């Protein structure tokens, strides 16, 4: 687990927060890897506050018989378990470590029997795509078999004008088809056709059968002449909504005793049965807002899936034009799944992405509770979570993985803010309960039994300080976290008011921040910028904020906010989904790629190059490494006196390998030299020279013009 704040030191009052112009909040990665946890005590023995139910932690004051909660500051009696805490400190990790993890025991309210005992993996394949599409999907399904533990439970479902359930127990592919009505749900429940226990089989014991079934997948059967005429008008029948509705009902009937991970492959717009979408109602980027769904059907279905502990990964391969992802992307977003959109089947990385998504650590049926000290509270929550209807600051997360984040805004509870008493420092505690596969159940020798689950609780408590001055607050800021919080707010504005208005709001925010910064710089006793007219819009005197204008510029010109016709609506929805949960450092790379120059494969020269073709052409270094999250380029301006390509044991080659690890998507690495055909792709990332939009220099000039007017009004 990881918690990162927009400022390392908190604003000490409402006045400081408002006068700074900075957002105030945090980004939480509930399931991030890296920490090693000591052997925990039974969760039922860990002390909790009688008033706020927070868990005892290193920031609590503990004496012989009592302890004071570091969050609500209530005094609680101390149980006998903690009498030996001084002589056997290692037995009390909750008092020694800021992050601890426990296993649930049956005394707890969330006992194991109330959650999934098994996790099943289903693949739902659209059979209406092209042969090239089906070849890519087959490769992805084979990658699934390699990514999952050998004893995992796997099932195969197909859909078109009918829904097919594969019986994978036999060596000969056998599928039971259910006709999907054009205007109603299935007349039969899936359980009546094939029980879930029959549909899913262990991979190791049935791998040959599964491979034969995958090989047998083919496009829909030939249509009659009449149907061909109808297809020309309406498209190939694709009963996506009816299929997903039936699958959710199928799994939800088990009442959370299983968790399900459904990977869906779709080739076009849903046009048959429940959730049918009208291709004539697709709107352009200029329509505010362009990402409003045509129907509420998928939002309701996504809510049911999330409550039922069902994770849905959507893999959309565009083979028949626009798909209207805005209407059904919520199936992935609300359940903690991944939405992947591929504009071209030929160049897609579908098998690699599927393998990456299924081979990472995964948590299911999550609950996240965030608690704060009394002076402040949660103002808003963002990301793949749903607020509980009864318990304040409790959120449901259907699933979570290493890559995903959630975000929270903070608000003061009163105008007084924080005191500077050491007994009243700002504290945040996050508790994340989840179900995962027990590691020992997927070890070699366990192939004859399905993996079993375990219920765990991870708790992280963080203490910080309140800034004594507004300039100190600026210097403690974290641009990546600020960008992430800002992106969530701008996305909300984009959905409610449209991309054009959201773009204006983003620019206005940066203008206001610059105005506040310059005013506060003047009040700190420096040379008056307002009087001299030398307004700093690049935060040149700040050690932390100087990179922020470039990040905001990257967001301002990103597919999320661009309104020109060159951006496909589906591509924009994909970016909205990605930006809503990706970790802050990766988000920064998506919006403003990093570029460094090197004198050789062993030595970095400049880490602060602008994304400008002119800057690279005037730089004397021969090698440039550009990281744009999805793509990494190693560009040689010249091959003279350097090794091309870099040697496998060089630092540069190792860095290229490292850049492909730990990301949600498969990274395309290109090693090119000046004059190569791929050189154009490298130069296309020089966004500060953007000829189709506003250059970064022009963007700064707009700020220079607007900031003084805002300062005059302060």
C-alpha positions as CSV (number, residue, x, y, z in Angstrom):
1,X,0.0,0.0,0.0
2,X,1.2,3.5,-0.7
3,X,-0.2,7.0,0.2
4,X,1.1,10.1,-1.5
5,X,-0.1,13.7,-0.7
6,X,-0.4,16.7,-3.0
7,X,1.8,18.5,-0.5
8,X,4.1,16.8,2.1
9,X,3.1,19.5,4.6
10,X,-0.6,20.3,4.8
11,X,-2.0,23.8,4.7
12,X,-2.5,24.9,8.3
13,X,-5.9,26.7,7.7
14,X,-8.7,27.3,5.2
15,X,-7.1,30.7,4.5
16,X,-3.7,29.1,3.6
17,X,-5.4,26.5,1.4
18,X,-7.4,29.0,-0.5
19,X,-4.6,31.5,-0.9
20,X,-2.2,28.9,-2.2
21,X,-4.3,27.9,-5.2
22,X,-3.2,24.2,-4.8
23,X,-5.4,21.2,-4.6
24,X,-5.3,19.3,-1.3
25,X,-5.7,15.5,-1.2
26,X,-3.9,12.2,-1.7
27,X,-3.5,9.3,-4.0
28,X,-3.8,5.8,-2.6
29,X,-2.5,2.6,-4.2
30,X,-4.2,0.0,-2.0
31,X,-2.6,-3.1,-3.5
32,X,0.8,-1.8,-4.5
33,X,3.7,-4.3,-4.0
34,X,7.0,-3.8,-2.4
35,X,6.3,-4.1,1.3
36,X,7.2,-7.2,3.3
37,X,5.0,-7.9,6.2
38,X,6.0,-9.7,9.4
39,X,4.0,-12.5,10.9
40,X,0.8,-10.8,12.1
41,X,-1.2,-11.4,15.2
42,X,-4.9,-12.6,14.8
43,X,-6.9,-9.6,13.7
44,X,-9.4,-10.0,16.5
45,X,-6.6,-9.3,19.0
46,X,-5.6,-5.9,17.4
47,X,-6.8,-3.0,19.4
48,X,-9.3,-0.6,17.9
49,X,-10.6,2.7,19.1
50,X,-13.9,2.6,20.9
51,X,-15.0,5.9,19.3
52,X,-13.8,5.9,15.6
53,X,-12.8,2.2,15.2
54,X,-9.4,3.1,13.9
55,X,-6.6,0.6,14.4
56,X,-3.9,1.1,17.0
57,X,-0.7,2.4,15.2
58,X,2.8,3.7,15.9
59,X,1.4,7.3,16.4
60,X,-0.8,6.4,19.3
61,X,0.3,7.3,22.8
62,X,0.3,4.1,24.9
63,X,0.8,3.8,28.7
64,X,0.3,1.0,31.1
65,X,-3.4,0.6,30.9
66,X,-4.6,3.1,28.3
67,X,-3.9,4.3,24.8
68,X,-4.9,7.5,23.0
69,X,-6.2,7.2,19.4
70,X,-4.0,9.2,17.1
71,X,-6.9,10.0,14.8
72,X,-9.9,11.0,17.0
73,X,-7.8,11.4,20.2
74,X,-10.2,9.3,22.3
75,X,-8.6,7.5,25.3
76,X,-9.2,3.7,25.3
77,X,-8.4,1.0,27.8
78,X,-5.4,-1.3,26.8
79,X,-5.9,-5.0,26.6
80,X,-3.7,-7.5,28.4
81,X,-2.2,-8.5,25.1
82,X,0.0,-5.4,25.0
83,X,1.6,-5.9,28.5
84,X,4.7,-7.4,27.0
85,X,5.1,-4.8,24.2
86,X,8.4,-3.5,25.4
87,X,10.1,-6.9,25.9
88,X,8.8,-8.5,22.7
89,X,8.3,-5.6,20.3
90,X,8.5,-7.7,17.2
91,X,5.2,-9.4,18.2
92,X,3.4,-6.1,17.9
93,X,4.0,-4.9,14.3
94,X,0.9,-2.6,14.5
95,X,2.9,-0.5,17.0
96,X,6.2,-0.6,15.1
97,X,5.3,-0.2,11.4
98,X,3.2,2.3,9.4
99,X,2.0,-0.5,7.1
100,X,0.8,-3.8,8.5
101,X,-1.3,-6.7,7.1
102,X,-3.5,-9.2,8.9
103,X,-5.5,-12.3,8.0
104,X,-9.1,-12.3,9.0
105,X,-10.2,-14.8,11.6
106,X,-13.7,-16.1,12.2
107,X,-14.2,-13.7,15.2
108,X,-14.2,-10.8,12.8
109,X,-17.4,-9.5,11.2
110,X,-15.8,-10.0,7.8
111,X,-15.1,-13.7,8.4
112,X,-13.9,-15.8,5.5
113,X,-17.2,-17.6,5.0
114,X,-18.9,-14.3,3.9
115,X,-16.6,-13.9,0.9
116,X,-15.4,-15.9,-2.1
117,X,-14.0,-19.3,-1.6
118,X,-12.9,-19.6,-5.2
119,X,-12.2,-17.3,-8.1
120,X,-13.3,-18.3,-11.6
121,X,-12.0,-16.8,-14.9
122,X,-14.3,-16.5,-17.8
123,X,-13.6,-15.4,-21.4
124,X,-16.5,-13.9,-23.4
125,X,-15.7,-13.7,-27.1
126,X,-17.5,-11.7,-29.8
127,X,-17.7,-13.9,-32.9
128,X,-18.7,-11.1,-35.3
129,X,-15.2,-9.8,-35.9
130,X,-12.9,-10.4,-38.9
131,X,-10.6,-13.4,-39.2
132,X,-7.7,-11.2,-38.2
133,X,-9.6,-10.1,-35.1
134,X,-10.3,-13.7,-34.2
135,X,-6.7,-14.7,-34.7
136,X,-5.7,-12.0,-32.2
137,X,-8.3,-13.1,-29.7
138,X,-7.2,-16.8,-30.0
139,X,-3.6,-15.7,-29.2
140,X,-4.9,-13.7,-26.2
141,X,-6.8,-16.8,-25.0
142,X,-3.7,-18.9,-25.3
143,X,-1.9,-16.2,-23.3
144,X,-4.6,-16.5,-20.7
145,X,-3.8,-20.2,-20.2
146,X,-0.1,-19.4,-19.6
147,X,-0.7,-16.4,-17.4
148,X,-3.1,-18.1,-14.9
149,X,-2.0,-20.6,-12.3
150,X,-2.3,-24.1,-13.7
151,X,-5.1,-25.1,-11.3
152,X,-7.2,-22.1,-12.1
153,X,-10.9,-22.5,-13.0
154,X,-11.6,-21.3,-16.6
155,X,-14.7,-21.1,-18.7
156,X,-15.3,-20.0,-22.3
157,X,-18.4,-18.1,-23.6
158,X,-19.1,-16.7,-27.0
159,X,-21.7,-14.3,-28.3
160,X,-23.2,-12.9,-31.5
161,X,-26.9,-13.4,-32.3
162,X,-26.7,-16.2,-29.7
163,X,-24.8,-16.9,-26.5
164,X,-22.6,-20.0,-26.5
165,X,-21.4,-21.9,-23.4
166,X,-18.5,-24.3,-24.0
167,X,-18.3,-27.7,-22.4
168,X,-14.6,-28.0,-21.9
169,X,-14.6,-31.4,-20.2
170,X,-14.6,-33.3,-23.5
171,X,-11.8,-33.5,-26.1
172,X,-14.2,-32.5,-28.9
173,X,-15.3,-28.8,-28.8
174,X,-19.0,-28.8,-27.7
175,X,-21.0,-25.6,-27.3
176,X,-24.6,-25.1,-26.1
177,X,-26.1,-22.0,-27.8
178,X,-28.9,-19.9,-26.5
179,X,-30.8,-17.6,-28.9
180,X,-30.7,-14.0,-27.9
181,X,-34.0,-12.1,-28.6
182,X,-33.7,-8.8,-30.3
183,X,-35.8,-6.9,-27.7
184,X,-35.7,-8.8,-24.5
185,X,-33.4,-10.9,-22.2
186,X,-32.8,-14.6,-22.5
187,X,-35.8,-16.8,-21.9
188,X,-33.6,-19.3,-20.1
189,X,-31.2,-18.7,-17.3
190,X,-27.7,-19.9,-18.0
191,X,-27.8,-22.2,-14.9
192,X,-30.7,-24.1,-16.7
193,X,-28.4,-24.7,-19.7
194,X,-25.1,-25.4,-17.9
195,X,-24.2,-25.0,-14.3
196,X,-21.2,-22.9,-13.4
197,X,-19.5,-26.0,-11.9
198,X,-19.8,-27.6,-15.4
199,X,-18.8,-24.5,-17.3
200,X,-15.5,-23.9,-15.5
201,X,-12.7,-26.5,-15.5
202,X,-9.2,-26.6,-14.2
203,X,-6.7,-25.5,-16.8
204,X,-4.0,-28.2,-16.0
205,X,-6.3,-31.1,-16.2
206,X,-8.2,-29.9,-19.3
207,X,-5.6,-27.8,-21.2
208,X,-5.8,-29.8,-24.4
209,X,-9.6,-29.6,-24.5
210,X,-9.4,-25.8,-23.9
211,X,-6.9,-25.3,-26.7
212,X,-9.1,-27.3,-29.1
213,X,-12.1,-25.2,-28.2
214,X,-10.1,-22.0,-28.8
215,X,-8.9,-23.3,-32.2
216,X,-12.6,-24.1,-33.1
217,X,-13.7,-20.4,-32.7
218,X,-14.9,-19.0,-36.0
219,X,-17.0,-16.2,-37.3
220,X,-20.8,-16.4,-37.3
221,X,-22.4,-18.9,-39.6
222,X,-23.2,-17.7,-43.2
223,X,-26.4,-15.6,-43.3
224,X,-29.3,-16.0,-45.7
225,X,-29.8,-13.4,-48.4
226,X,-32.5,-11.7,-46.4
227,X,-30.2,-11.6,-43.4
228,X,-27.4,-10.2,-45.5
229,X,-29.6,-7.3,-46.5
230,X,-30.5,-6.7,-42.9
231,X,-26.9,-6.9,-41.9
232,X,-25.9,-4.3,-44.4
233,X,-28.3,-1.9,-42.8
234,X,-27.9,-2.8,-39.1
235,X,-24.6,-4.6,-38.9
236,X,-23.8,-8.1,-37.7
237,X,-26.0,-9.0,-34.7
238,X,-23.9,-8.5,-31.6
239,X,-25.8,-9.4,-28.4
240,X,-23.2,-7.9,-26.0
241,X,-25.6,-6.4,-23.5
242,X,-27.8,-9.5,-23.3
243,X,-24.7,-11.7,-22.8
244,X,-23.2,-9.6,-20.0
245,X,-26.6,-9.3,-18.3
246,X,-27.0,-13.1,-18.4
247,X,-23.4,-13.6,-17.1
248,X,-23.9,-11.2,-14.2
249,X,-27.1,-12.9,-13.2
250,X,-25.4,-16.3,-13.5
251,X,-22.5,-15.4,-11.2
252,X,-24.5,-13.2,-8.8
253,X,-26.8,-16.1,-8.0
254,X,-23.9,-17.6,-6.0
255,X,-24.2,-14.7,-3.5
256,X,-20.5,-13.7,-3.3
257,X,-19.4,-17.3,-2.6
258,X,-17.3,-17.0,-5.7
259,X,-15.5,-14.0,-7.3
260,X,-15.4,-13.8,-11.1
261,X,-12.9,-12.3,-13.5
262,X,-14.5,-11.9,-16.9
263,X,-12.3,-10.9,-19.9
264,X,-14.5,-9.7,-22.7
265,X,-13.4,-9.3,-26.4
266,X,-15.6,-7.2,-28.5
267,X,-15.3,-6.2,-32.2
268,X,-18.0,-3.5,-32.7
269,X,-20.9,-1.6,-31.3
270,X,-23.6,-3.6,-29.4
271,X,-26.5,-3.7,-31.8
272,X,-28.7,-6.6,-30.7
273,X,-30.8,-7.5,-27.7
274,X,-30.5,-5.6,-24.3
275,X,-28.3,-2.5,-24.3
276,X,-28.5,-2.0,-28.1
277,X,-26.8,1.2,-29.2
278,X,-27.7,3.3,-32.2
279,X,-24.7,4.0,-34.4
280,X,-26.5,7.0,-35.9
281,X,-26.5,8.7,-32.4
282,X,-22.7,8.7,-32.1
283,X,-21.6,12.3,-31.5
284,X,-18.5,14.1,-32.4
285,X,-15.9,15.7,-30.1
286,X,-17.6,19.1,-30.5
287,X,-20.8,17.9,-28.9
288,X,-20.7,18.8,-25.1
289,X,-20.4,16.4,-23.5
290,X,-19.4,13.9,-26.1
291,X,-19.0,11.0,-23.6
292,X,-22.6,10.8,-22.3
293,X,-23.9,7.2,-22.6
294,X,-26.8,6.5,-24.9
295,X,-28.5,4.3,-22.2
296,X,-28.4,3.8,-18.5
297,X,-28.5,0.0,-19.0
298,X,-24.8,-0.6,-18.7
299,X,-24.4,1.7,-15.7
300,X,-27.0,-0.4,-13.8
301,X,-25.4,-3.6,-15.0
302,X,-21.9,-2.4,-13.9
303,X,-23.3,-1.6,-10.4
304,X,-24.7,-5.1,-10.1
305,X,-21.5,-6.6,-11.2
306,X,-19.4,-4.6,-8.7
307,X,-21.7,-5.5,-5.9
308,X,-21.5,-9.2,-6.9
309,X,-17.7,-9.2,-6.9
310,X,-17.3,-9.5,-10.6
311,X,-14.4,-7.9,-12.3
312,X,-14.8,-7.1,-16.1
313,X,-11.8,-6.5,-18.4
314,X,-12.9,-5.0,-21.7
315,X,-10.7,-5.5,-24.8
316,X,-12.2,-3.5,-27.7
317,X,-10.7,-4.1,-31.1
318,X,-12.1,-1.6,-33.6
319,X,-13.0,-3.6,-36.8
320,X,-16.3,-2.0,-37.8
321,X,-15.8,1.7,-37.0
322,X,-16.9,3.6,-33.8
323,X,-18.0,1.4,-30.9
324,X,-19.5,4.0,-28.5
325,X,-17.3,3.0,-25.6
326,X,-18.8,5.9,-23.7
327,X,-21.9,3.8,-23.2
328,X,-20.4,0.6,-21.8
329,X,-16.9,1.5,-20.6
330,X,-18.5,1.7,-17.1
331,X,-18.5,-2.1,-17.0
332,X,-14.7,-2.0,-16.6
333,X,-14.4,1.2,-14.8
334,X,-16.9,0.4,-12.0
335,X,-15.6,-3.1,-11.4
336,X,-11.8,-2.2,-11.2
337,X,-11.2,-3.9,-14.6
338,X,-9.2,-2.7,-17.5
339,X,-10.5,-1.0,-20.6
340,X,-8.2,-1.5,-23.6
341,X,-8.9,0.0,-27.0
342,X,-7.1,-1.0,-30.1
343,X,-7.5,1.2,-33.2
344,X,-6.0,-1.5,-35.5
345,X,-6.0,-5.3,-35.1
346,X,-2.8,-5.5,-37.1
347,X,-0.7,-3.5,-34.6
348,X,-2.5,-4.4,-31.4
349,X,-0.7,-5.9,-28.4
350,X,-3.7,-7.8,-27.2
351,X,-2.0,-11.1,-26.2
352,X,0.8,-9.3,-24.3
353,X,-1.7,-7.1,-22.5
354,X,-3.9,-10.0,-21.5
355,X,-0.9,-11.9,-20.2
356,X,0.2,-8.9,-18.2
357,X,-3.2,-8.2,-16.7
358,X,-3.8,-11.8,-15.6
359,X,-0.3,-12.6,-14.4
360,X,-0.2,-9.7,-11.9
361,X,-1.4,-9.9,-8.3
362,X,-5.1,-9.3,-8.0
363,X,-7.4,-8.5,-5.1
364,X,-11.2,-9.0,-5.2
365,X,-14.2,-8.0,-3.1
366,X,-12.4,-5.1,-1.6
367,X,-13.5,-2.6,1.1
368,X,-11.5,0.5,1.7
369,X,-12.0,2.7,4.8
370,X,-10.2,6.0,5.2
371,X,-10.0,7.9,8.5
372,X,-8.5,11.3,9.3
373,X,-7.7,13.4,12.3
374,X,-10.6,15.7,13.5
375,X,-9.5,18.9,11.7
376,X,-10.2,17.6,8.2
377,X,-12.2,15.1,6.3
378,X,-12.8,13.5,2.9
379,X,-14.4,16.0,0.4
380,X,-14.6,13.8,-2.7
381,X,-13.4,10.3,-3.9
382,X,-12.3,9.4,-7.4
383,X,-11.4,6.2,-9.2
384,X,-12.8,2.6,-9.4
385,X,-14.7,2.7,-6.1
386,X,-18.2,3.1,-4.9
387,X,-19.2,4.8,-1.7
388,X,-21.1,2.7,0.8
389,X,-24.7,3.8,1.3
390,X,-24.6,3.5,5.1
391,X,-21.1,3.9,6.5
392,X,-19.2,7.2,5.9
393,X,-15.9,7.0,4.2
394,X,-16.3,3.3,3.4
395,X,-15.8,2.4,-0.2
396,X,-16.4,-0.8,-2.2
397,X,-13.7,-1.9,-4.7
398,X,-14.8,-4.9,-6.8
399,X,-11.2,-5.6,-7.7
400,X,-7.7,-4.0,-7.5
401,X,-4.3,-4.7,-8.9
402,X,-0.7,-3.3,-8.6
403,X,-1.3,-0.6,-11.2
404,X,-4.5,1.1,-9.9
405,X,-5.0,4.1,-7.7
406,X,-7.9,5.9,-6.0
407,X,-7.9,9.6,-5.1
408,X,-9.3,11.6,-2.3
409,X,-9.9,15.4,-1.8
410,X,-9.5,16.8,1.7
411,X,-11.6,19.6,3.3
412,X,-11.2,21.4,6.6
413,X,-14.0,20.8,9.1
414,X,-13.6,24.3,10.5
415,X,-11.8,27.5,9.7
416,X,-9.4,27.0,12.6
417,X,-7.3,24.4,10.8
418,X,-4.4,22.7,12.5
419,X,-2.5,23.8,15.6
420,X,1.2,23.2,15.8
421,X,0.9,21.0,18.9
422,X,2.9,17.8,18.6
423,X,-0.1,15.9,20.0
424,X,-2.3,17.0,17.2
425,X,-0.4,16.3,14.0
426,X,-2.4,15.5,10.8
427,X,-3.0,11.7,10.5
428,X,-4.5,9.6,7.8
429,X,-5.3,5.9,8.1
430,X,-6.4,3.7,5.2
431,X,-7.7,0.2,5.8
432,X,-8.1,-2.1,2.8
433,X,-9.8,-5.5,3.2
434,X,-9.7,-7.9,0.2
435,X,-9.9,-11.5,-1.0
436,X,-7.0,-13.0,-2.9
437,X,-5.6,-16.4,-3.8
438,X,-3.7,-18.2,-1.0
439,X,-0.1,-18.4,-2.4
440,X,0.5,-21.9,-1.2
441,X,-2.6,-23.2,-3.1
442,X,-0.9,-22.5,-6.5
443,X,2.4,-24.0,-5.8
444,X,3.7,-27.1,-7.8
445,X,2.0,-30.2,-6.7
446,X,-1.4,-28.6,-6.1
447,X,-2.7,-28.9,-9.7
448,X,-5.3,-31.4,-8.7
449,X,-7.1,-28.8,-6.5
450,X,-8.5,-25.4,-7.4
451,X,-6.8,-22.4,-5.8
452,X,-8.4,-21.4,-2.5
453,X,-8.7,-17.8,-1.3
454,X,-7.8,-15.9,1.9
455,X,-9.3,-12.8,3.3
456,X,-6.7,-10.1,4.4
457,X,-6.7,-6.6,5.8
458,X,-3.9,-4.1,5.0
459,X,-3.7,-1.0,7.2
460,X,-1.5,2.1,6.6
461,X,-1.2,5.0,8.9
462,X,0.7,8.2,7.9
463,X,1.6,11.3,10.0
464,X,2.6,14.6,8.5
465,X,2.9,18.2,9.6
466,X,1.1,21.5,8.9
467,X,3.1,24.1,7.0
468,X,4.0,27.3,8.9
469,X,4.1,29.5,5.8
470,X,2.5,29.4,2.4
471,X,6.0,29.4,0.7
472,X,6.8,26.3,2.7
473,X,3.6,24.7,1.4
474,X,4.7,25.4,-2.2
475,X,8.1,23.9,-1.6
476,X,6.5,20.7,-0.2
477,X,4.2,20.2,-3.2
478,X,4.3,17.1,-5.4
479,X,3.6,18.0,-9.1
480,X,2.7,14.4,-10.0
481,X,0.1,14.1,-7.3
482,X,-1.3,17.6,-8.1
483,X,-1.6,16.5,-11.7
484,X,-3.4,13.3,-10.8
485,X,-6.0,15.1,-8.5
486,X,-6.4,17.8,-11.1
487,X,-7.0,15.2,-13.9
488,X,-9.9,13.7,-11.8
489,X,-11.5,17.1,-11.4
490,X,-11.1,18.0,-15.1
491,X,-12.6,14.6,-16.1
492,X,-15.6,15.3,-14.0
493,X,-16.0,18.7,-15.6
494,X,-15.5,17.1,-19.1
495,X,-18.4,14.6,-18.4
496,X,-20.7,17.3,-17.1
497,X,-19.9,20.3,-19.2
498,X,-18.0,19.0,-22.2
499,X,-14.4,19.1,-23.4
500,X,-14.3,22.7,-24.4
501,X,-15.5,24.0,-21.1
502,X,-13.2,21.6,-19.2
503,X,-10.3,22.9,-21.2
504,X,-11.1,26.5,-20.2
505,X,-11.5,25.5,-16.6
506,X,-8.0,23.9,-16.6
507,X,-6.4,27.0,-18.1
508,X,-8.2,29.2,-15.6
509,X,-7.0,27.0,-12.7
510,X,-3.3,27.4,-13.8
511,X,-3.8,31.1,-14.3
512,X,-5.2,31.4,-10.8
513,X,-2.4,29.3,-9.3
514,X,0.2,31.5,-11.0
515,X,-1.5,34.6,-9.7
516,X,-1.6,33.3,-6.1
517,X,2.1,32.1,-6.3
518,X,3.3,35.5,-7.6
519,X,1.2,37.4,-5.0
520,X,2.5,35.2,-2.2
521,X,6.1,35.6,-3.5
522,X,5.7,39.4,-3.2
523,X,4.3,39.2,0.3
524,X,7.2,37.0,1.4
525,X,9.4,40.1,1.1
526,X,10.7,39.6,-2.4
527,X,10.9,42.1,-5.3
528,X,7.4,42.9,-6.3
529,X,6.6,41.0,-9.5
530,X,3.2,42.8,-9.8
531,X,4.8,46.2,-9.7
532,X,7.6,45.2,-12.1
533,X,5.4,43.3,-14.5
534,X,7.8,40.3,-14.4
535,X,5.2,37.7,-13.7
536,X,6.6,34.2,-13.2
537,X,4.4,31.6,-14.9
538,X,7.0,28.8,-15.0
539,X,7.6,28.8,-11.2
540,X,11.3,29.4,-11.9
541,X,12.0,30.2,-8.3
542,X,10.4,27.0,-7.0
543,X,12.2,23.8,-6.5
544,X,9.1,21.7,-6.8
545,X,6.5,23.5,-9.0
546,X,8.7,24.3,-12.0
547,X,7.6,21.1,-13.9
548,X,3.9,21.7,-13.2
549,X,3.2,24.0,-16.2
550,X,4.5,21.4,-18.6
551,X,2.3,18.7,-17.0
552,X,-0.8,20.9,-17.2
553,X,0.1,21.8,-20.8
554,X,0.2,18.0,-21.6
555,X,-3.2,17.5,-20.0
556,X,-4.6,20.6,-21.8
557,X,-3.6,19.2,-25.2
558,X,-4.3,15.5,-24.5
559,X,-7.0,13.4,-26.2
560,X,-9.1,14.0,-23.1
561,X,-9.6,17.7,-23.9
562,X,-8.8,18.1,-27.6
563,X,-11.9,19.0,-29.5
564,X,-10.7,18.6,-33.1
565,X,-12.1,15.9,-35.4
566,X,-8.8,14.0,-35.5
567,X,-9.5,12.5,-32.1
568,X,-11.8,9.5,-32.2
569,X,-14.5,9.5,-29.4
570,X,-13.6,5.9,-28.5
571,X,-10.0,6.9,-28.1
572,X,-10.9,9.7,-25.8
573,X,-13.0,7.3,-23.6
574,X,-10.0,4.9,-23.5
575,X,-7.8,7.8,-22.2
576,X,-10.4,8.8,-19.7
577,X,-10.5,5.3,-18.3
578,X,-6.7,5.0,-18.2
579,X,-6.3,8.5,-16.6
580,X,-8.9,7.7,-13.9
581,X,-6.8,5.0,-12.1
582,X,-3.2,5.0,-13.4
583,X,-0.5,5.8,-10.9
584,X,0.7,9.5,-10.9
585,X,4.2,8.9,-12.4
586,X,2.7,6.9,-15.3
587,X,0.0,9.6,-15.8
588,X,2.7,12.2,-16.0
589,X,4.5,10.1,-18.7
590,X,1.2,9.8,-20.6
591,X,0.6,13.5,-20.7
592,X,4.2,14.8,-20.9
593,X,6.8,12.1,-21.9
594,X,10.2,12.3,-20.3
595,X,13.3,12.6,-22.4
596,X,17.0,12.4,-21.4
597,X,20.1,12.8,-23.5
598,X,23.2,10.5,-23.2
599,X,26.8,10.9,-24.2
600,X,27.1,7.1,-24.4
601,X,25.2,3.9,-23.4
602,X,26.7,4.3,-20.0
603,X,26.4,8.0,-19.2
604,X,23.4,10.4,-18.9
605,X,24.0,14.0,-19.9
606,X,20.8,16.0,-19.5
607,X,17.6,14.9,-17.7
608,X,15.6,18.1,-18.3
609,X,15.4,18.5,-22.0
610,X,12.1,20.0,-23.3
611,X,10.0,18.0,-25.8
612,X,11.1,20.2,-28.7
613,X,12.8,19.2,-31.9
614,X,14.8,22.4,-31.9
615,X,16.2,21.5,-28.4
616,X,17.3,18.1,-29.6
617,X,18.8,19.4,-32.9
618,X,20.9,22.0,-30.9
619,X,22.0,19.5,-28.2
620,X,25.4,18.0,-28.8
621,X,24.6,14.6,-27.3
622,X,24.2,11.7,-29.7
623,X,21.6,9.5,-27.9
624,X,18.1,10.3,-26.6
625,X,15.8,8.2,-24.5
626,X,12.1,9.1,-24.7
627,X,9.5,7.4,-22.4
628,X,5.9,8.1,-23.4
629,X,4.4,5.3,-21.2
630,X,2.9,3.3,-24.1
631,X,6.0,3.7,-26.2
632,X,9.7,4.1,-25.5
633,X,12.1,5.4,-28.1
634,X,15.9,5.2,-28.2
635,X,16.9,7.7,-30.8
636,X,20.5,8.0,-32.2
637,X,21.1,11.4,-33.7
638,X,24.4,10.0,-35.0
639,X,26.0,6.6,-34.9
640,X,29.5,8.0,-34.8
641,X,31.7,7.0,-31.8
642,X,28.7,5.2,-30.2
643,X,27.6,1.5,-30.1
644,X,24.3,1.0,-32.1
645,X,22.2,-0.7,-30.8
646,X,23.4,-0.6,-27.2
647,X,25.2,-3.7,-25.9
648,X,23.0,-6.0,-23.8
649,X,25.1,-5.5,-20.7
650,X,25.1,-1.7,-21.0
651,X,23.2,0.6,-18.5
652,X,21.1,1.9,-21.4
653,X,19.9,-1.5,-22.5
654,X,19.1,-2.4,-18.9
655,X,17.1,0.8,-18.6
656,X,15.1,-0.1,-21.7
657,X,14.3,-3.5,-20.2
658,X,13.3,-1.9,-16.9
659,X,10.9,0.6,-18.7
660,X,8.9,-2.4,-20.0
661,X,8.2,-3.7,-16.4
662,X,5.5,-2.7,-13.9
663,X,3.1,-1.1,-16.3
664,X,-0.5,-1.7,-17.2
665,X,0.1,-1.9,-20.9
666,X,2.7,-3.6,-23.1
667,X,5.4,-1.1,-24.0
668,X,6.5,-0.8,-27.6
669,X,10.3,-0.2,-27.6
670,X,11.9,1.3,-30.7
671,X,15.6,1.7,-31.3
672,X,16.1,4.0,-34.3
673,X,18.6,6.3,-35.9
674,X,18.2,9.5,-37.8
675,X,16.9,8.8,-41.2
676,X,15.0,5.6,-40.3
677,X,11.4,5.4,-41.3
678,X,10.3,5.3,-37.6
679,X,12.0,8.6,-37.0
680,X,8.7,10.4,-37.6
681,X,7.0,8.6,-34.7
682,X,9.8,9.8,-32.4
683,X,9.4,13.4,-33.5
684,X,5.6,13.2,-33.1
685,X,6.2,13.2,-29.3
686,X,7.8,16.7,-29.4
687,X,4.6,18.2,-28.2
688,X,6.0,21.6,-27.3
689,X,6.3,22.2,-31.1
690,X,2.7,21.1,-31.7
691,X,1.8,22.6,-35.1
692,X,-1.8,21.3,-35.0
693,X,-2.6,23.0,-31.6
694,X,-0.9,25.6,-29.4
695,X,2.8,25.4,-28.8
696,X,4.1,25.4,-25.3
697,X,5.7,28.8,-25.9
698,X,2.3,30.2,-27.0
699,X,0.7,28.6,-24.0
700,X,3.0,30.4,-21.6
701,X,2.4,33.6,-23.5
702,X,-1.3,33.2,-22.8
703,X,-0.6,32.8,-19.1
704,X,1.7,35.9,-19.1
705,X,-1.2,37.9,-20.5
706,X,-3.9,36.6,-18.2
707,X,-2.1,36.3,-14.8
708,X,-1.6,40.1,-14.2
709,X,-5.3,40.7,-14.7
710,X,-6.2,38.1,-12.1
711,X,-3.6,39.5,-9.7
712,X,-5.2,43.0,-10.0
713,X,-8.5,41.5,-8.7
714,X,-6.9,39.9,-5.6
